[in-house]
Amino acid sequence: MIPFTNEELWPAVESVISKVRPAIQSDGGDIKLIAIDNNKVYVQLQGACIGCSSSNTTLKFGVEKQMKILIHPEMTVIAVPFGYEEKLDELR
């Protein structure tokens, strides 16, 4: 169990996202933090990342890997499709 509240995790998660964002932007995409809930980080890939076949790899082996290394090994990153920003329960 992660010993941090969702609010305590927010700055750390934003920091990790800011570290991976340049690589994502270099391919014409971007990443937006949507929510954090019980070690699950909900993000939305944008720009050229939408529909890209490498999007899942970017999330799991790029973003999530850095979250696990820099914050806590139990962190999970979940992609939020457009239109699901208010329906996160459906993504769990």
Residue, then its C-alpha position, 0 to 999 in steps of 0.5 A: m500500500i502506498p503511504f501517501t494520499n492522492e493530494e500528496l502524490w499530485p506534485a510528485v506525479e506532475s514532476v514525473i510527467s514534466k520529465v517525460r513530456p519532452a520526449i512525448q512532445s518531440d513526437g508531436g504528442d502531449i500528456k495531461l494529468i487527469a486524476i490520481d486515485n489510490n495509486k492509479v494515475y489517470v492520464q490522457l495522451q494528446g496530439a499525435c499520440i491519439g491513435c498511435s500504435s505505440s501509445n500503450t508502450t509509451l504509457k507502460f514503459g515510459v510514464e508508468k516505469q518512471m512513476k514506479i522508479l521515482i515515486h513508488p513501485e505500486m503506481t499504475v498509469i491508466a489511459v483516459p480516452f477523450g470523453y471519459e474524463e468524468k467516467l473514470d470508474e468505467l476505466r478501473 
